[in-house]
Amino acid sequence: MTNSSRLLIMQYIAPLIGGYVGTITSGAATSAVLGGLVGVTNDDDLNDDLLVMPDATADGDQARIITDWTGSTGSATFAARVTDTTYTSETYFT
């Protein structure tokens, strides 16, 4: 099974088990705006959730724990910096 096949399977399964899938619309080294989740959830609903960014350039940037979630803006904050801060419609799932 190729990596792209695994990615498609994970994106399909995430919503079936209560997760979310979408694209990152903007961000910085310790935060990202998750498109499709702006105003959808309450603040802190996604705290401590795993944020997976499989399209990240560096393997070490592909997964982060959300330390603060602001539902009204769709902003996820994570403690560990990412080196790839060019968010160009990167896929995410939680």
Secondary structure as the mmCIF struct_conf table of DSSP 4:
data_model
#
loop_
_struct_conf.conf_type_id
_struct_conf.id
_struct_conf.beg_label_comp_id
_struct_conf.beg_label_asym_id
_struct_conf.beg_label_seq_id
_struct_conf.end_label_comp_id
_struct_conf.end_label_asym_id
_struct_conf.end_label_seq_id
HELX_RH_AL_P HELX_RH_AL_P1 ASN A 3 LEU A 16
TURN_TY1_P TURN_TY1_P1 ILE A 17 GLY A 18
STRN STRN1 VAL A 21 ALA A 28
TURN_TY1_P TURN_TY1_P2 ALA A 29 THR A 30
STRN STRN2 SER A 31 LEU A 34
TURN_TY1_P TURN_TY1_P3 GLY A 35 GLY A 36
TURN_TY1_P TURN_TY1_P4 VAL A 38 VAL A 40
BEND BEND1 THR A 41 THR A 41
TURN_TY1_P TURN_TY1_P5 ASP A 43 ASP A 48
STRN STRN3 LEU A 50 VAL A 52
TURN_TY1_P TURN_TY1_P6 PRO A 54 ASP A 55
BEND BEND2 THR A 57 ALA A 58
HELX_RH_3T_P HELX_RH_3T_P1 ASP A 59 ASP A 61
BEND BEND3 GLN A 62 GLN A 62
STRN STRN4 ALA A 63 THR A 70
TURN_TY1_P TURN_TY1_P7 GLY A 71 GLY A 74
STRN STRN5 SER A 75 PHE A 78
BEND BEND4 ALA A 79 ALA A 80
BEND BEND5 THR A 83 THR A 83
BEND BEND6 THR A 88 SER A 89
STRN STRN6 GLU A 90 PHE A 93
#
